[in-house]
């Protein structure tokens, strides 16, 4: 099939599943689309027992789509920009220490806890998986996914403080997670990775990405100040989101952090000082549509990937055992960050529980797992990652709202 035909199929499926979800299921759109895609994948696998070749044909279609490149080198720039556009930078500043520590120390600590816990578990299950491969699993699964988190938290009615802590962490921690993942990948290939090297990588990626995003964002902001034509201004924001991401990749700084920095600048200073009310309305409508549209396609692909992920009984047991380890690692890493900060900052009731349960994983984890070389137990790690992501989005995503309401209903 041609690229246009594959795109047409995906867009049609996303639209039909979104319609069915709205009319019948009434779940948040991303979760509803993914569940319907999962059910469709399972149905195809079932039908293939009576009509051999049907699921294989669907799998061949999916193999034409490079999920890693589509997400990490494509639509991620637009999704991150849309997510950061409406983050209040003053609220971000008020919670800067919690967000900074969760997205750095929290990710590194969670990586070690998940890697060590999974390695011990697999020893008990007589599964031979080297420690470095378990740590790679920890690195790719520890960052919370901004695409999954932002969509769910908008419907959970959490307080402004909790929303900014969760959203801020998810927007920044994937850059750190990718750095840790790359360092462990180099170590697994036999290279030497020292502590100073990792610190230098984090500094270059994070600080360099933020500086680049603010610099290019400021140039676009000055351009916005000099015109009042909403279609041109929307086009400028599109070019900013995609251009700064591509430039960051070339300069070897963090593309996600660069896009988030640019989005924060335009979303706060740009919307307030450089745009008319008409432009703001059109800008918000456009980026809201982009966000919903690309999220639907992304979660559709996650659901359909069931057709190409190698799952068997042993892996399903391993996934069921790994999920509690990941949740415990998330809880301990959040505790390690929040507990010291309580001496200077008051946190709301249920912060630990909500931050733990709202740590959703999504497409970024799957994309990183797909980038693993075959010699690093790629199929096993990919299957486990996929199972964790599905559990995270479906179970945690559907229950975070009731959990938030439960704590908010309790007296302080």
C-alpha positions as CSV (number, residue, x, y, z in Angstrom):
1,X,0.0,0.0,0.0
2,X,1.1,3.6,-0.7
3,X,1.8,6.1,2.1
4,X,-1.4,7.9,1.1
5,X,-3.5,4.7,1.4
6,X,-2.0,3.8,4.8
7,X,-2.7,7.4,6.0
8,X,-6.3,7.2,4.7
9,X,-6.9,3.8,6.5
10,X,-5.6,5.2,9.8
11,X,-7.5,8.4,9.6
12,X,-10.7,6.5,8.7
13,X,-10.3,4.1,11.6
14,X,-9.5,6.9,14.1
15,X,-12.6,8.8,13.0
16,X,-14.9,5.7,13.1
17,X,-13.6,4.6,16.5
18,X,-13.9,8.2,17.9
19,X,-17.5,8.3,16.6
20,X,-18.4,4.9,18.2
21,X,-16.8,5.9,21.4
22,X,-18.8,9.2,21.6
23,X,-22.1,7.6,20.7
24,X,-21.8,4.3,22.7
25,X,-19.0,4.1,25.2
26,X,-18.4,7.7,26.4
27,X,-14.9,7.2,27.6
28,X,-12.2,9.9,27.2
29,X,-11.5,9.9,23.5
30,X,-7.9,8.6,23.6
31,X,-8.8,5.7,25.9
32,X,-11.9,4.9,23.9
33,X,-10.1,4.8,20.6
34,X,-7.3,2.7,22.0
35,X,-9.7,0.2,23.6
36,X,-11.7,-0.2,20.3
37,X,-8.4,-0.7,18.5
38,X,-7.4,-3.3,21.0
39,X,-10.7,-5.1,20.6
40,X,-10.4,-4.9,16.8
41,X,-6.9,-6.4,17.0
42,X,-8.1,-9.3,19.3
43,X,-11.1,-9.9,16.9
44,X,-8.7,-10.1,13.9
45,X,-6.5,-12.6,15.8
46,X,-9.6,-14.6,16.6
47,X,-11.0,-14.5,13.1
48,X,-7.5,-15.5,11.7
49,X,-8.1,-19.0,13.2
50,X,-10.9,-19.5,10.7
51,X,-9.6,-17.3,7.9
52,X,-5.8,-17.7,7.9
53,X,-3.8,-14.7,6.7
54,X,-6.2,-11.9,7.7
55,X,-4.3,-10.8,10.8
56,X,-1.0,-11.3,8.9
57,X,-2.3,-8.9,6.2
58,X,-3.1,-6.3,8.9
59,X,0.3,-6.8,10.6
60,X,2.0,-6.2,7.2
61,X,0.2,-2.9,7.0
62,X,1.4,-1.9,10.4
63,X,5.0,-2.9,9.6
64,X,4.9,-0.2,6.9
65,X,4.5,2.3,9.7
66,X,7.7,3.1,11.6
67,X,6.1,4.0,15.0
68,X,9.4,5.1,16.4
69,X,10.1,7.6,13.6
70,X,6.4,8.7,13.4
71,X,6.3,9.6,17.1
72,X,9.9,10.6,18.1
73,X,10.7,12.3,14.8
74,X,7.3,13.5,13.7
75,X,4.1,14.2,15.6
76,X,5.7,14.5,19.0
77,X,6.7,18.1,18.3
78,X,3.1,19.1,17.5
79,X,1.7,17.3,20.5
80,X,4.2,18.8,23.0
81,X,3.7,22.3,21.6
82,X,-0.1,21.9,21.9
83,X,0.3,20.6,25.5
84,X,2.7,23.4,26.7
85,X,0.7,26.2,25.0
86,X,-1.8,26.4,27.9
87,X,0.6,25.8,30.8
88,X,0.6,28.9,33.1
89,X,4.3,29.7,33.6
90,X,3.6,31.4,36.9
91,X,2.1,28.2,38.3
92,X,5.0,26.3,36.9
93,X,7.4,28.6,38.7
94,X,5.6,28.1,42.0
95,X,6.0,24.3,41.7
96,X,9.5,24.4,40.0
97,X,11.3,22.4,42.6
98,X,8.8,19.5,42.7
99,X,8.7,19.4,38.9
100,X,12.5,19.7,38.5
101,X,13.2,17.0,41.0
102,X,10.5,14.6,39.8
103,X,11.7,15.0,36.2
104,X,15.4,14.4,37.0
105,X,16.0,12.6,40.4
106,X,12.7,10.8,40.2
107,X,13.4,9.4,36.7
108,X,16.9,8.2,37.6
109,X,15.8,6.7,40.9
110,X,12.8,5.0,39.2
111,X,15.1,3.6,36.5
112,X,17.3,1.9,39.1
113,X,14.4,0.6,41.2
114,X,12.6,-0.8,38.2
115,X,15.8,-2.3,36.7
116,X,16.9,-3.9,40.0
117,X,13.4,-5.2,40.8
118,X,12.7,-6.7,37.4
119,X,16.2,-8.3,37.4
120,X,15.4,-10.0,40.8
121,X,11.9,-11.0,39.6
122,X,13.2,-12.6,36.4
123,X,15.8,-14.5,38.4
124,X,13.0,-16.0,40.5
125,X,11.0,-16.8,37.3
126,X,14.2,-18.4,35.8
127,X,14.2,-15.9,32.9
128,X,17.7,-15.0,31.8
129,X,17.8,-11.3,31.3
130,X,21.0,-9.3,32.0
131,X,20.9,-6.5,34.5
132,X,21.8,-3.9,31.9
133,X,18.7,-4.9,29.8
134,X,16.5,-4.6,32.9
135,X,17.9,-1.1,33.5
136,X,17.1,-0.3,29.9
137,X,13.5,-1.3,30.6
138,X,13.5,0.9,33.7
139,X,14.8,3.9,31.7
140,X,12.3,3.6,28.9
141,X,9.3,3.0,31.2
142,X,10.1,5.5,34.0
143,X,9.3,8.8,32.3
144,X,5.6,9.6,32.4
145,X,4.2,10.3,29.0
146,X,3.1,13.9,28.4
147,X,0.7,12.9,25.6
148,X,-1.1,10.4,27.8
149,X,-1.0,12.5,31.0
150,X,-2.2,15.8,29.5
151,X,-5.2,14.3,27.9
152,X,-6.3,12.4,31.0
153,X,-5.7,15.1,33.6
154,X,-7.9,17.6,31.7
155,X,-10.9,15.4,32.4
156,X,-9.9,14.4,36.0
157,X,-10.9,17.8,37.5
158,X,-7.7,17.8,39.7
159,X,-6.7,21.0,41.5
160,X,-4.6,23.5,39.6
161,X,-1.5,22.7,41.8
162,X,-1.8,18.9,41.1
163,X,-2.4,19.5,37.4
164,X,0.7,21.7,37.0
165,X,2.9,19.2,39.0
166,X,1.8,16.3,36.9
167,X,1.7,18.1,33.6
168,X,5.0,19.9,34.2
169,X,6.8,16.7,35.2
170,X,5.5,14.8,32.2
171,X,6.5,17.6,29.8
172,X,10.1,17.7,31.0
173,X,11.0,14.2,32.2
174,X,11.0,12.5,28.8
175,X,14.1,14.5,27.8
176,X,15.9,13.2,30.9
177,X,14.6,9.7,30.4
178,X,15.9,9.6,26.8
179,X,19.4,10.7,28.0
180,X,19.5,8.0,30.7
181,X,18.2,5.5,28.1
182,X,21.0,6.5,25.6
183,X,23.7,6.2,28.3
184,X,22.5,2.7,29.3
185,X,22.3,1.7,25.6
186,X,25.9,2.7,25.1
187,X,26.9,0.8,28.2
188,X,25.1,-2.3,27.0
189,X,26.9,-2.1,23.7
190,X,30.2,-2.2,25.5
191,X,31.0,1.5,25.7
192,X,32.2,3.2,28.9
193,X,29.7,5.6,30.4
194,X,30.9,7.5,33.5
195,X,28.9,9.5,35.9
196,X,30.4,12.7,34.6
197,X,29.5,11.8,31.1
198,X,25.9,11.3,32.0
199,X,25.8,14.6,33.9
200,X,27.3,16.3,30.8
201,X,24.7,14.7,28.6
202,X,21.8,15.8,30.9
203,X,23.2,19.3,31.1
204,X,23.7,19.6,27.3
205,X,20.4,18.1,26.4
206,X,18.2,19.8,29.0
207,X,19.9,23.3,29.3
208,X,20.8,23.4,25.6
209,X,17.2,22.4,24.6
210,X,15.6,25.0,26.8
211,X,18.0,27.7,25.6
212,X,17.3,26.9,22.0
213,X,13.5,26.7,22.5
214,X,13.5,30.1,24.2
215,X,15.8,31.7,21.6
216,X,13.8,30.6,18.6
217,X,10.5,31.2,20.4
218,X,11.6,34.8,21.2
219,X,12.3,35.4,17.5
220,X,8.8,34.1,16.6
221,X,7.3,36.2,19.4
222,X,8.9,39.4,18.0
223,X,7.4,38.4,14.5
224,X,4.0,37.9,16.1
225,X,4.2,41.4,17.7
226,X,4.5,43.0,14.3
227,X,1.4,41.5,12.6
228,X,-2.3,41.0,13.2
229,X,-3.3,38.3,10.8
230,X,-4.4,35.1,12.6
231,X,-3.8,32.7,9.7
232,X,-0.1,33.9,9.3
233,X,0.3,33.8,13.1
234,X,-1.0,30.2,13.4
235,X,1.4,29.2,10.5
236,X,4.3,30.8,12.4
237,X,3.5,28.6,15.5
238,X,3.4,25.5,13.3
239,X,6.8,26.3,11.9
240,X,8.1,27.0,15.4
241,X,6.9,23.7,16.8
242,X,8.3,21.6,13.9
243,X,11.4,23.7,13.1
244,X,12.8,24.0,16.6
245,X,12.3,20.2,17.1
246,X,14.2,19.5,13.9
247,X,16.9,22.0,14.7
248,X,17.4,20.6,18.2
249,X,17.9,17.1,16.7
250,X,20.6,18.5,14.4
251,X,22.3,20.3,17.3
252,X,22.1,17.2,19.6
253,X,20.1,18.9,22.3
254,X,16.8,17.7,23.7
255,X,14.0,18.3,21.0
256,X,11.1,17.7,23.5
257,X,12.5,20.3,26.0
258,X,13.2,22.8,23.2
259,X,9.6,22.5,21.9
260,X,8.2,22.8,25.5
261,X,10.3,25.9,26.1
262,X,9.1,27.5,22.9
263,X,5.5,26.5,23.6
264,X,5.6,28.0,27.1
265,X,7.0,31.3,25.8
266,X,4.3,31.7,23.0
267,X,1.5,30.3,25.3
268,X,2.2,32.9,28.0
269,X,4.0,36.0,26.7
270,X,2.9,35.5,23.1
271,X,-0.8,35.0,23.7
272,X,-1.0,37.8,26.3
273,X,1.1,40.5,24.5
274,X,1.4,39.7,20.8
275,X,-2.1,38.5,19.7
276,X,-5.5,40.0,19.3
277,X,-8.6,38.2,20.8
278,X,-9.5,36.9,17.3
279,X,-6.0,35.4,16.9
280,X,-6.1,33.8,20.3
281,X,-9.4,32.2,19.6
282,X,-8.3,30.8,16.3
283,X,-4.9,29.7,17.7
284,X,-6.6,27.9,20.6
285,X,-9.1,26.2,18.3
286,X,-6.4,25.1,15.8
287,X,-4.1,23.6,18.4
288,X,-7.0,22.0,20.2
289,X,-8.0,20.3,17.0
290,X,-4.3,19.2,16.3
291,X,-4.1,17.8,19.8
292,X,-7.3,15.8,19.6
293,X,-6.6,14.6,16.1
294,X,-3.0,13.4,16.6
295,X,-3.9,11.9,20.0
296,X,-6.6,9.8,18.3
297,X,-4.2,8.5,15.7
298,X,-1.4,7.8,18.2
299,X,-3.6,5.8,20.5
300,X,-5.2,4.0,17.6
301,X,-1.7,2.8,16.6
302,X,-1.0,1.7,20.2
303,X,-4.1,-0.4,20.2
304,X,-3.4,-1.9,16.7
305,X,0.2,-2.8,17.7
306,X,-1.3,-5.8,19.5
307,X,-1.1,-7.4,16.1
308,X,2.7,-7.2,15.9
309,X,3.7,-7.4,19.5
310,X,5.0,-11.0,20.3
311,X,2.9,-12.0,23.4
312,X,2.7,-15.5,24.9
313,X,1.7,-17.0,28.2
314,X,5.1,-16.6,29.8
315,X,5.3,-12.9,28.8
316,X,1.8,-12.2,30.1
317,X,2.8,-13.6,33.5
318,X,5.9,-11.5,33.4
319,X,3.9,-8.4,32.6
320,X,1.5,-9.1,35.4
321,X,4.5,-9.4,37.8
322,X,6.3,-6.3,36.5
323,X,3.4,-3.9,36.8
324,X,3.4,-3.9,40.7
325,X,7.2,-3.4,40.6
326,X,6.8,-0.3,38.3
327,X,4.1,1.1,40.5
328,X,6.1,0.6,43.6
329,X,9.2,2.2,42.0
330,X,7.0,5.2,41.0
331,X,5.7,5.5,44.5
332,X,9.2,5.4,46.1
333,X,10.7,7.8,43.7
334,X,7.8,10.3,44.3
335,X,8.2,9.8,48.0
336,X,12.0,10.5,47.8
337,X,11.2,13.8,46.1
338,X,8.1,15.0,47.9
339,X,9.1,14.1,51.5
340,X,12.1,16.5,51.7
341,X,10.1,19.3,50.0
342,X,7.3,19.1,52.7
343,X,9.6,21.1,55.0
344,X,9.2,24.2,52.8
345,X,6.1,23.6,50.8
346,X,2.6,22.4,51.6
347,X,1.2,19.6,49.4
348,X,-2.4,18.8,49.1
349,X,-4.1,15.7,50.6
350,X,-3.4,12.6,48.5
351,X,-0.5,14.1,46.5
352,X,1.6,10.9,46.8
353,X,-1.2,8.6,45.8
354,X,-2.3,10.8,42.9
355,X,1.2,11.5,41.6
356,X,1.9,7.8,41.7
357,X,-1.3,6.7,40.0
358,X,-1.2,9.5,37.5
359,X,2.2,8.5,36.2
360,X,0.9,7.2,32.9
361,X,3.1,5.6,30.3
362,X,2.4,5.9,26.6
363,X,3.7,6.0,23.1
364,X,7.1,7.4,24.0
365,X,7.9,4.2,26.0
366,X,6.8,2.0,23.1
367,X,8.9,4.1,20.6
368,X,12.0,3.7,22.8
369,X,11.5,0.0,23.1
370,X,11.1,-0.3,19.3
371,X,14.5,1.5,19.0
372,X,16.3,-1.3,20.9
373,X,18.7,-3.5,18.9
374,X,17.7,-7.2,18.6
375,X,20.7,-8.4,20.6
376,X,19.3,-6.6,23.7
377,X,16.2,-8.9,24.1
378,X,14.2,-6.4,22.1
379,X,11.2,-8.6,21.6
380,X,10.9,-9.4,25.4
381,X,11.4,-5.8,26.5
382,X,9.0,-4.6,23.8
383,X,6.2,-7.0,24.9
384,X,6.6,-6.0,28.6
385,X,6.6,-2.3,27.7
386,X,3.5,-2.7,25.6
387,X,1.7,-4.6,28.4
388,X,2.7,-1.9,30.9
389,X,1.5,0.9,28.6
390,X,-1.9,-0.7,28.0
391,X,-2.4,-1.2,31.7
392,X,-1.3,2.3,32.4
393,X,-3.6,4.0,29.9
394,X,-6.7,1.8,30.4
395,X,-6.6,1.0,34.2
396,X,-4.8,4.0,35.6
397,X,-6.3,6.4,33.0
398,X,-9.9,5.3,33.8
399,X,-9.5,5.4,37.6
400,X,-7.4,8.5,38.1
401,X,-10.5,10.7,38.0
402,X,-12.4,8.8,40.8
403,X,-9.1,8.8,42.8
404,X,-8.7,12.6,42.5
405,X,-12.4,13.2,43.4
406,X,-12.1,10.9,46.4
407,X,-9.2,12.9,48.0
408,X,-10.7,16.3,47.0
409,X,-14.0,15.3,48.7
410,X,-12.2,14.6,52.0
411,X,-11.9,17.5,54.5
412,X,-8.4,19.0,54.8
